């Protein structure tokens, strides 16, 4: 798995390592070879994520994370070295607020948002209760493997 950070020097090494581990676990959960996959991660402020949310989702509100999938199973089946999953955009300010609100660490919230977004990139959604249940189970499995459980 290769992760392209918008500003790699700004990303804490521990967070970066956990993101790599999380992305690999998400890919393996789908029986994908994580060595062939890549994605990008950007950290933005509240104004920027609201602009993106408005532009791409017609929702004029600040959100915690946005996912822009590119993954195409056909491309994955080809003999290409690298297959892009898509882009993850995280609002750090919102992640900090939610960590405080939910009573856990910023690190746990940030990694959870990243895992959540990875599953969106892999084709999961939570529009229905059944979809939400399946996605949450996958997220919790990865978070448990990373030893970042709730509470």
Order of alpha helices (4+ residues) and beta strands (2+ residues): beta-alpha-beta-alpha-beta-alpha-beta-alpha-alpha-alpha
